[in-house]
Amino acid sequence: MNAISATPSGTPRVRHQKTNVFFNPATLPWTDWVMPNTWFKLLNVDLKTGGFTMLLKVGADTQAPIHHHLGAIEGFMLEGEFGYDADRGSAGWYVWEQTGAIHTPTTTTGFVLYATVYGPLAGYEDDGRVAGLIDAELMLGLARANHAADHIRVPVMYEFQEA
């Protein structure tokens, strides 16, 4: 038996998080995000990578400012549609935006997206200067200010139990 997953007696270990592993995001308020007509519900953060997981809600007829993905993003469209020129996704579609992508997505209908962001996002001014950096610390601070982060435990600790 694999020594990493077993005790000296060969019995597998059971590991439980010290906190609940489930919660209902419907209980969270929407928090204003970094641009007009956008809101989020923060689900988790990774302070080591700067990444985070969220529900992102964007209102109709919105164009995001130009931004740069310092880490990839993947998500699942829950409502509405968005995209880049002719490359568009809608409810039920999966999206992958690679590390290094620089773009300005748009939506006419608005949308809700479940997204995992694997690293920070850099927003740019029209003249190319960096306007801001969106990372796990910023997201956690915004959510805490809106009383919408009590479910997030940083770092997550485990307790070990013998089976």
C-alpha positions as CSV (number, residue, x, y, z in Angstrom):
1,M,0.0,0.0,0.0
2,N,1.2,3.5,-0.7
3,A,3.0,4.9,2.3
4,I,1.7,8.4,1.7
5,S,-1.9,7.3,2.0
6,A,-1.6,4.8,4.8
7,T,-0.6,4.6,8.4
8,P,2.2,2.3,9.6
9,S,-0.4,-0.4,10.1
10,G,-1.5,-0.1,6.4
11,T,-4.9,1.4,7.3
12,P,-5.8,4.4,5.0
13,R,-5.9,7.7,6.7
14,V,-9.1,9.8,6.7
15,R,-8.5,13.5,6.4
16,H,-11.3,16.0,7.1
17,Q,-11.1,19.7,6.8
18,K,-11.8,21.6,10.1
19,T,-14.4,23.6,8.4
20,N,-17.5,22.7,6.3
21,V,-16.8,21.8,2.7
22,F,-20.2,22.9,1.4
23,F,-22.0,26.2,1.5
24,N,-24.8,27.8,-0.5
25,P,-23.6,30.8,-2.6
26,A,-27.2,32.0,-2.8
27,T,-26.7,33.2,0.8
28,L,-24.0,35.6,-0.3
29,P,-24.7,39.2,-1.4
30,W,-23.4,40.3,-4.8
31,T,-20.3,42.5,-4.3
32,D,-19.5,45.4,-6.6
33,W,-16.6,44.5,-8.8
34,V,-13.9,46.7,-10.3
35,M,-15.8,48.1,-13.2
36,P,-19.3,49.5,-13.6
37,N,-22.2,47.1,-14.2
38,T,-20.3,44.1,-12.7
39,W,-20.7,42.1,-9.4
40,F,-19.2,39.0,-8.0
41,K,-19.6,36.3,-5.3
42,L,-16.2,35.2,-4.0
43,L,-16.1,31.4,-3.5
44,N,-12.5,30.9,-2.6
45,V,-9.0,32.4,-2.9
46,D,-5.4,31.1,-3.4
47,L,-3.1,33.7,-1.8
48,K,-0.1,31.8,-3.0
49,T,-0.9,32.2,-6.7
50,G,-3.2,35.2,-6.5
51,G,-6.0,33.2,-8.0
52,F,-9.6,33.0,-7.0
53,T,-12.9,31.3,-7.8
54,M,-16.1,33.3,-8.2
55,L,-19.5,33.8,-9.6
56,L,-19.2,36.8,-11.9
57,K,-22.3,38.8,-12.9
58,V,-22.1,41.3,-15.7
59,G,-25.0,43.6,-16.8
60,A,-26.3,43.9,-20.4
61,D,-24.5,46.0,-23.0
62,T,-21.1,45.9,-21.2
63,Q,-17.6,46.0,-22.6
64,A,-14.7,45.2,-20.2
65,P,-11.7,47.5,-20.4
66,I,-8.6,46.0,-22.0
67,H,-7.0,43.6,-19.5
68,H,-4.2,41.0,-19.4
69,H,-4.5,37.5,-17.9
70,L,-1.4,36.8,-15.9
71,G,-2.9,33.4,-15.2
72,A,-5.4,31.4,-17.2
73,I,-9.2,31.5,-16.5
74,E,-11.7,28.7,-17.0
75,G,-15.4,28.9,-16.5
76,F,-18.9,27.7,-17.1
77,M,-21.6,30.0,-18.4
78,L,-24.7,29.8,-16.2
79,E,-26.8,32.6,-17.8
80,G,-26.5,34.9,-20.8
81,E,-23.7,35.3,-23.3
82,F,-20.3,37.0,-23.8
83,G,-17.4,36.9,-26.1
84,Y,-14.9,38.5,-28.4
85,D,-16.1,39.6,-31.8
86,A,-17.5,36.4,-33.5
87,D,-16.1,34.0,-30.8
88,R,-19.1,33.9,-28.4
89,G,-20.3,31.6,-25.6
90,S,-23.7,31.3,-23.9
91,A,-25.4,29.4,-21.1
92,G,-24.1,25.9,-20.8
93,W,-20.8,26.6,-22.6
94,Y,-17.3,26.2,-21.1
95,V,-14.7,28.9,-21.6
96,W,-10.9,28.8,-21.4
97,E,-8.9,32.0,-21.6
98,Q,-5.2,31.3,-21.7
99,T,-2.4,32.9,-19.7
100,G,-1.2,35.9,-21.5
101,A,-4.5,36.8,-23.2
102,I,-5.1,40.5,-23.6
103,H,-8.6,41.4,-24.7
104,T,-11.9,43.4,-24.2
105,P,-14.8,41.0,-24.0
106,T,-18.4,42.2,-24.6
107,T,-21.9,41.2,-23.8
108,T,-25.3,42.4,-25.0
109,T,-27.5,40.3,-22.8
110,G,-25.4,40.2,-19.6
111,F,-24.2,37.0,-18.1
112,V,-23.4,35.0,-15.0
113,L,-20.2,32.9,-15.1
114,Y,-18.7,30.4,-12.7
115,A,-15.0,31.2,-13.0
116,T,-11.7,29.9,-11.7
117,V,-9.0,32.5,-12.1
118,Y,-5.5,31.0,-11.9
119,G,-3.6,34.2,-11.4
120,P,-4.0,38.0,-11.3
121,L,-5.6,40.2,-14.0
122,A,-3.9,43.5,-15.0
123,G,-6.3,46.2,-16.2
124,Y,-4.9,48.9,-18.5
125,E,-5.7,52.6,-19.0
126,D,-6.4,53.8,-22.6
127,D,-2.7,55.0,-22.9
128,G,-1.4,51.5,-21.9
129,R,-0.5,52.3,-18.3
130,V,-1.5,49.7,-15.7
131,A,-4.7,50.8,-14.0
132,G,-4.8,48.1,-11.4
133,L,-4.1,44.5,-10.5
134,I,-6.9,42.2,-9.5
135,D,-5.7,39.3,-7.4
136,A,-6.9,37.1,-4.5
137,E,-6.0,39.7,-1.9
138,L,-8.0,42.4,-3.6
139,M,-11.0,40.1,-4.1
140,L,-10.9,38.9,-0.5
141,G,-10.7,42.5,0.7
142,L,-13.7,43.6,-1.4
143,A,-15.8,40.6,-0.3
144,R,-14.9,41.1,3.4
145,A,-15.9,44.8,3.1
146,N,-19.3,43.6,1.8
147,H,-19.6,41.0,4.6
148,A,-19.5,38.3,1.9
149,A,-16.4,36.3,2.9
150,D,-17.1,34.6,6.2
151,H,-17.1,31.2,4.4
152,I,-13.5,31.6,3.2
153,R,-10.8,30.2,5.5
154,V,-7.2,31.2,4.7
155,P,-5.3,29.0,4.9
156,V,-7.5,25.9,5.0
157,M,-6.2,23.6,7.8
158,Y,-6.8,19.8,8.0
159,E,-7.2,17.5,10.9
160,F,-6.1,13.9,10.5
161,Q,-7.9,11.0,11.9
162,E,-7.0,7.3,11.9
163,A,-9.6,5.1,10.3
